[in-house]
Amino acid sequence: MLAAVRARSQPAASRDQILGTWRAETLKVTSGGETTYPLGEHPSGFVTITSERMWLLFVDPARKAPASAALTDAEAAAMMRSQVAWTGRYTVGEQAPEGVRITAHVDAASSQAIVGNDRPYFVRVDGDKITFKSPGVVVPMTGKTSVVEFQMTRSQ
């Protein structure tokens, strides 16, 4: 069993604490000192973490529905820009001051640009809240390497 050691003033996070389904609350991206919310300030979505794999799906709740089931090219492009989804196995590393290091090994994604890449995050769990913060990953909606931070609450 992998477990983290509690760092001073940091909530501990063990593998057991991160398992489950989490509902998105915020997703912010910081690049060059500028913070943006590429899927709105309160994206819709979930992250599900099992003992072997994690799945992530976030969408901009303000995106427009297509006119019909058959998307136009413009609608398809708008849909692609207003969501991010990926899955992969993950490894749990050591506790650091920033949290427990978790590295997702992406093997399928809505953007082929991130398939085969590792996505490292520092994770903190505090009760029914979990926060992921990257040291810097490619953001599919912008193509920029940025610090990504998302906070979620445990889903019922």
Backbone as CSV, one residue per row, in Angstrom:
resi,resn,N_x,N_y,N_z,CA_x,CA_y,CA_z,C_x,C_y,C_z
1,MET,0.841,-1.183,0.000,0.000,0.000,0.000,0.879,1.236,0.000
2,LEU,0.561,2.195,-0.865,1.286,3.446,-0.909,0.571,4.454,-0.035
3,ALA,1.313,5.139,0.786,0.709,6.154,1.645,1.642,7.344,1.710
4,ALA,1.097,8.459,2.035,1.884,9.670,2.151,2.084,9.997,3.618
5,VAL,3.166,10.681,3.900,3.442,11.138,5.250,2.919,12.561,5.368
6,ARG,2.247,12.861,6.459,1.677,14.197,6.635,2.804,15.222,6.753
7,ALA,2.761,16.224,5.878,3.707,17.330,5.951,3.108,18.392,6.862
8,ARG,3.944,19.194,7.441,3.460,20.221,8.338,2.461,21.133,7.634
9,SER,1.309,21.340,8.218,0.213,22.181,7.735,-0.346,21.748,6.378
10,GLN,-0.017,20.552,5.923,-0.565,20.023,4.677,-1.394,18.793,4.985
11,PRO,-2.608,18.699,4.467,-3.371,17.474,4.662,-2.680,16.306,3.970
12,ALA,-2.659,15.163,4.619,-2.077,13.974,4.004,-3.021,13.454,2.938
13,ALA,-2.472,12.766,1.964,-3.294,12.122,0.934,-2.710,10.750,0.682
14,SER,-3.499,9.747,0.922,-3.069,8.388,0.612,-3.843,7.923,-0.607
15,ARG,-3.419,6.813,-1.176,-4.123,6.253,-2.327,-5.601,6.058,-1.985
16,ASP,-5.896,5.542,-0.797,-7.294,5.317,-0.417,-8.098,6.616,-0.378
17,GLN,-7.476,7.718,0.031,-8.195,8.990,0.125,-8.556,9.575,-1.234
18,ILE,-7.774,9.280,-2.265,-8.048,9.875,-3.576,-9.019,9.049,-4.407
19,LEU,-9.248,7.784,-4.020,-10.138,6.924,-4.798,-11.565,7.446,-4.762
20,GLY,-12.256,7.320,-5.876,-13.657,7.712,-5.940,-13.920,8.647,-7.096
21,THR,-15.092,9.247,-7.068,-15.503,10.195,-8.104,-15.609,11.573,-7.481
22,TRP,-15.025,12.538,-8.165,-14.940,13.909,-7.679,-15.596,14.845,-8.691
23,ARG,-16.379,15.798,-8.208,-17.074,16.772,-9.065,-16.235,18.046,-9.168
24,ALA,-16.078,18.552,-10.393,-15.286,19.756,-10.635,-15.917,20.977,-9.982
25,GLU,-15.075,21.805,-9.379,-15.494,23.106,-8.853,-14.810,24.234,-9.601
26,THR,-13.482,24.137,-9.760,-12.728,25.167,-10.468,-11.648,24.515,-11.320
27,LEU,-11.268,25.210,-12.386,-10.136,24.828,-13.232,-9.493,26.121,-13.689
28,LYS,-8.282,26.377,-13.199,-7.603,27.593,-13.620,-6.242,27.240,-14.191
29,VAL,-5.805,28.082,-15.126,-4.559,27.873,-15.850,-3.728,29.135,-15.698
30,THR,-2.465,28.976,-15.300,-1.574,30.122,-15.155,-0.379,29.940,-16.076
31,SER,-0.152,30.939,-16.917,0.968,30.918,-17.856,1.510,32.335,-17.968
32,GLY,2.805,32.494,-17.733,3.412,33.811,-17.830,2.809,34.832,-16.884
33,GLY,2.388,34.388,-15.698,1.816,35.290,-14.713,0.352,35.630,-14.940
34,GLU,-0.237,35.131,-16.027,-1.646,35.398,-16.328,-2.489,34.173,-15.995
35,THR,-3.566,34.379,-15.226,-4.480,33.294,-14.868,-5.742,33.402,-15.706
36,THR,-6.138,32.261,-16.299,-7.365,32.203,-17.095,-8.190,31.004,-16.649
37,TYR,-9.425,31.000,-17.079,-10.359,29.912,-16.803,-10.871,29.407,-18.155
38,PRO,-10.136,28.495,-18.817,-10.455,28.117,-20.196,-11.809,27.441,-20.374
39,LEU,-12.389,26.924,-19.308,-13.708,26.291,-19.393,-14.709,26.997,-18.480
40,GLY,-14.502,28.300,-18.290,-15.356,29.073,-17.394,-14.884,28.935,-15.955
41,GLU,-15.366,29.811,-15.095,-14.925,29.790,-13.700,-15.447,28.594,-12.924
42,HIS,-16.516,27.980,-13.399,-17.089,26.812,-12.721,-17.413,25.732,-13.752
43,PRO,-16.395,24.984,-14.202,-16.638,23.975,-15.234,-17.512,22.834,-14.715
44,SER,-18.167,22.167,-15.644,-18.886,20.938,-15.314,-17.917,19.787,-15.536
45,GLY,-18.047,18.741,-14.758,-17.215,17.582,-15.024,-16.866,16.800,-13.790
46,PHE,-16.149,15.733,-14.057,-15.794,14.783,-13.014,-14.407,14.211,-13.260
47,VAL,-13.793,13.765,-12.185,-12.605,12.918,-12.229,-12.960,11.671,-11.432
48,THR,-12.727,10.514,-12.021,-12.915,9.255,-11.309,-11.558,8.583,-11.189
49,ILE,-11.225,8.176,-9.967,-9.939,7.540,-9.694,-10.209,6.175,-9.081
50,THR,-9.699,5.138,-9.747,-9.773,3.783,-9.211,-8.383,3.411,-8.723
51,SER,-8.199,2.195,-8.270,-6.881,1.784,-7.781,-5.844,1.723,-8.902
52,GLU,-6.269,1.687,-10.156,-5.324,1.557,-11.265,-5.366,2.682,-12.287
53,ARG,-6.464,3.422,-12.376,-6.654,4.333,-13.505,-7.442,5.558,-13.064
54,MET,-7.231,6.657,-13.811,-8.058,7.838,-13.587,-8.640,8.323,-14.912
55,TRP,-9.862,8.861,-14.829,-10.569,9.432,-15.970,-10.918,10.857,-15.612
56,LEU,-10.786,11.768,-16.573,-11.093,13.173,-16.350,-11.935,13.677,-17.514
57,LEU,-13.007,14.376,-17.221,-13.824,15.039,-18.241,-14.302,16.362,-17.666
58,PHE,-13.900,17.465,-18.310,-14.357,18.799,-17.933,-14.938,19.464,-19.176
59,VAL,-16.043,20.175,-19.017,-16.638,20.934,-20.117,-17.035,22.318,-19.619
60,ASP,-17.086,23.260,-20.551,-17.564,24.602,-20.249,-19.086,24.549,-20.225
61,PRO,-19.717,24.806,-19.083,-21.175,24.701,-19.018,-21.896,25.756,-19.858
62,ALA,-21.189,26.785,-20.310,-21.807,27.834,-21.123,-21.760,27.517,-22.620
63,ARG,-21.159,26.393,-22.997,-21.068,26.108,-24.433,-22.454,25.884,-25.021
64,LYS,-22.588,26.270,-26.289,-23.878,26.182,-26.967,-24.112,24.768,-27.482
65,ALA,-25.342,24.329,-27.378,-25.720,23.027,-27.930,-25.735,23.124,-29.454
66,PRO,-25.367,22.047,-30.146,-25.429,22.074,-31.613,-26.886,22.128,-32.083
67,ALA,-27.073,22.590,-33.309,-28.422,22.710,-33.869,-29.061,21.348,-34.116
68,SER,-28.224,20.331,-34.372,-28.751,18.979,-34.604,-27.694,17.968,-34.181
69,ALA,-28.042,16.704,-34.278,-27.099,15.645,-33.897,-25.891,15.601,-34.826
70,ALA,-26.063,16.018,-36.073,-24.957,16.073,-37.036,-24.282,17.439,-36.905
71,LEU,-23.115,17.470,-36.286,-22.414,18.729,-36.047,-21.868,19.321,-37.338
72,THR,-21.953,20.642,-37.448,-21.253,21.329,-38.531,-19.778,21.381,-38.149
73,ASP,-18.913,21.725,-39.103,-17.487,21.842,-38.788,-17.254,22.896,-37.706
74,ALA,-17.957,24.011,-37.788,-17.800,25.075,-36.790,-18.265,24.605,-35.414
75,GLU,-19.375,23.873,-35.361,-19.864,23.355,-34.085,-18.894,22.333,-33.500
76,ALA,-18.352,21.473,-34.348,-17.394,20.469,-33.877,-16.147,21.141,-33.312
77,ALA,-15.658,22.179,-33.989,-14.484,22.906,-33.494,-14.789,23.580,-32.161
78,ALA,-15.966,24.181,-32.043,-16.349,24.837,-30.788,-16.475,23.819,-29.658
79,MET,-17.032,22.654,-29.939,-17.148,21.602,-28.922,-15.760,21.150,-28.466
80,MET,-14.843,20.990,-29.410,-13.492,20.538,-29.067,-12.784,21.561,-28.173
81,ARG,-12.977,22.843,-28.458,-12.326,23.896,-27.667,-12.948,24.073,-26.291
82,SER,-14.120,23.493,-26.054,-14.824,23.739,-24.794,-14.863,22.511,-23.885
83,GLN,-13.905,21.609,-24.065,-13.861,20.415,-23.213,-12.448,19.846,-23.185
84,VAL,-12.199,19.049,-22.188,-10.964,18.274,-22.108,-11.327,16.940,-21.460
85,ALA,-10.779,15.876,-22.025,-11.025,14.542,-21.474,-9.788,13.691,-21.711
86,TRP,-9.419,12.938,-20.704,-8.332,11.980,-20.873,-8.441,10.892,-19.823
87,THR,-7.713,9.803,-20.059,-7.645,8.697,-19.111,-6.252,8.092,-19.171
88,GLY,-5.890,7.427,-18.105,-4.608,6.741,-18.070,-4.357,6.119,-16.711
89,ARG,-3.398,5.223,-16.703,-2.943,4.670,-15.435,-2.182,5.778,-14.713
90,TYR,-1.933,5.592,-13.434,-1.201,6.614,-12.692,-0.301,5.958,-11.661
91,THR,0.700,6.714,-11.244,1.585,6.274,-10.171,1.544,7.328,-9.069
92,VAL,1.712,6.857,-7.844,1.722,7.739,-6.682,3.154,7.831,-6.186
93,GLY,3.639,9.057,-6.031,5.000,9.272,-5.563,5.040,9.707,-4.113
94,GLU,6.071,10.414,-3.795,6.336,10.854,-2.424,5.511,12.081,-2.047
95,GLN,5.366,12.272,-0.747,4.773,13.497,-0.215,5.800,14.608,-0.370
96,ALA,5.365,15.754,-0.849,6.199,16.944,-0.973,5.461,18.085,-0.277
97,PRO,6.111,19.211,-0.059,5.402,20.335,0.562,4.135,20.737,-0.209
98,GLU,4.139,20.525,-1.536,2.988,20.887,-2.368,1.871,19.858,-2.305
99,GLY,2.147,18.659,-1.784,1.172,17.570,-1.731,1.799,16.277,-2.220
100,VAL,0.991,15.252,-2.370,1.469,13.964,-2.876,1.595,14.066,-4.389
101,ARG,2.723,13.609,-4.919,2.919,13.652,-6.373,2.227,12.452,-7.016
102,ILE,1.316,12.738,-7.938,0.642,11.711,-8.726,0.942,12.005,-10.187
103,THR,1.374,10.990,-10.918,1.659,11.157,-12.336,0.712,10.284,-13.137
104,ALA,-0.109,10.926,-13.967,-1.018,10.205,-14.861,-0.270,9.920,-16.157
105,HIS,-0.388,8.702,-16.648,0.252,8.273,-17.892,-0.866,8.164,-18.935
106,VAL,-1.086,9.228,-19.693,-2.245,9.353,-20.582,-2.143,8.376,-21.750
107,ASP,-3.178,7.532,-21.902,-3.191,6.596,-23.030,-4.383,6.801,-23.960
108,ALA,-5.301,7.681,-23.615,-6.402,8.071,-24.503,-6.865,9.458,-24.082
109,ALA,-7.180,10.304,-25.074,-7.575,11.681,-24.758,-8.376,12.280,-25.902
110,SER,-9.135,13.318,-25.579,-9.877,14.038,-26.612,-8.934,14.796,-27.537
111,SER,-7.738,15.102,-27.073,-6.710,15.738,-27.896,-5.544,14.771,-28.051
112,GLN,-5.302,14.345,-29.264,-4.218,13.403,-29.532,-2.862,13.974,-29.109
113,ALA,-2.772,15.292,-28.962,-1.517,15.946,-28.592,-1.003,15.519,-27.222
114,ILE,-1.881,15.035,-26.332,-1.408,14.653,-24.999,-1.340,13.143,-24.792
115,VAL,-1.769,12.355,-25.781,-1.694,10.894,-25.662,-0.226,10.474,-25.628
116,GLY,0.101,9.600,-24.687,1.479,9.141,-24.529,2.309,10.021,-23.614
117,ASN,1.726,11.104,-23.132,2.443,12.011,-22.237,2.112,11.717,-20.781
118,ASP,3.030,12.095,-19.914,2.785,12.040,-18.475,2.264,13.400,-18.025
119,ARG,1.317,13.385,-17.098,0.747,14.609,-16.541,0.937,14.560,-15.027
120,PRO,2.003,15.215,-14.534,2.262,15.199,-13.089,1.416,16.242,-12.358
121,TYR,0.977,15.865,-11.175,0.208,16.768,-10.316,0.636,16.565,-8.877
122,PHE,0.529,17.627,-8.087,0.630,17.519,-6.644,-0.802,17.544,-6.133
123,VAL,-1.147,16.591,-5.282,-2.529,16.406,-4.846,-2.625,16.569,-3.339
124,ARG,-3.641,17.330,-2.921,-3.944,17.490,-1.498,-5.401,17.125,-1.284
125,VAL,-5.661,16.381,-0.227,-7.031,16.045,0.162,-7.295,16.698,1.508
126,ASP,-8.432,17.378,1.597,-8.845,18.001,2.847,-10.332,17.700,3.025
127,GLY,-10.634,16.651,3.786,-12.027,16.234,3.976,-12.625,15.744,2.673
128,ASP,-13.697,16.414,2.210,-14.335,16.001,0.960,-13.886,16.851,-0.223
129,LYS,-12.762,17.566,-0.072,-12.207,18.375,-1.163,-10.849,17.821,-1.575
130,ILE,-10.577,17.896,-2.871,-9.287,17.467,-3.399,-8.798,18.548,-4.359
131,THR,-7.500,18.840,-4.316,-6.899,19.838,-5.195,-5.746,19.197,-5.947
132,PHE,-5.735,19.365,-7.268,-4.645,18.934,-8.134,-3.945,20.191,-8.634
133,LYS,-2.606,20.215,-8.591,-1.855,21.346,-9.138,-0.645,20.794,-9.873
134,SER,-0.501,21.177,-11.132,0.617,20.685,-11.934,1.812,21.612,-11.797
135,PRO,3.028,21.078,-11.964,4.188,21.955,-12.048,4.268,22.609,-13.432
136,GLY,3.509,22.116,-14.395,3.487,22.638,-15.763,3.165,21.520,-16.739
137,VAL,2.038,21.626,-17.422,1.622,20.632,-18.414,1.060,21.368,-19.628
138,VAL,1.017,20.686,-20.772,0.416,21.262,-21.970,-1.102,21.272,-21.793
139,VAL,-1.702,22.423,-22.011,-3.149,22.578,-21.897,-3.751,22.391,-23.292
140,PRO,-4.579,21.357,-23.497,-5.100,21.085,-24.837,-5.871,22.250,-25.469
141,MET,-6.591,23.037,-24.669,-7.387,24.127,-25.240,-6.525,25.272,-25.762
142,THR,-5.307,25.435,-25.202,-4.458,26.557,-25.605,-3.170,26.120,-26.295
143,GLY,-2.728,24.892,-26.036,-1.455,24.421,-26.581,-0.252,24.917,-25.799
144,LYS,-0.465,25.719,-24.766,0.627,26.277,-23.962,0.948,25.367,-22.786
145,THR,2.215,25.375,-22.387,2.603,24.710,-21.151,2.290,25.672,-20.016
146,SER,1.474,25.220,-19.095,0.966,26.092,-18.041,0.840,25.327,-16.733
147,VAL,0.729,26.071,-15.652,0.383,25.480,-14.364,-1.135,25.345,-14.343
148,VAL,-1.600,24.124,-14.130,-3.035,23.841,-14.107,-3.414,23.472,-12.681
149,GLU,-4.479,24.073,-12.185,-4.961,23.740,-10.848,-6.462,23.525,-10.920
150,PHE,-6.913,22.393,-10.383,-8.349,22.175,-10.301,-8.709,21.636,-8.943
151,GLN,-9.866,22.107,-8.473,-10.368,21.692,-7.164,-11.718,21.029,-7.360
152,MET,-11.947,19.969,-6.581,-13.177,19.202,-6.708,-13.685,18.805,-5.337
153,THR,-14.960,18.431,-5.287,-15.544,17.865,-4.081,-15.977,16.438,-4.382
154,ARG,-15.984,15.622,-3.343,-16.380,14.222,-3.509,-17.824,14.171,-3.989
155,SER,-18.070,13.379,-5.027,-19.405,13.250,-5.600,-20.194,12.207,-4.832
156,GLN,-21.481,12.434,-4.706,-22.341,11.492,-3.973,-22.775,10.363,-4.857
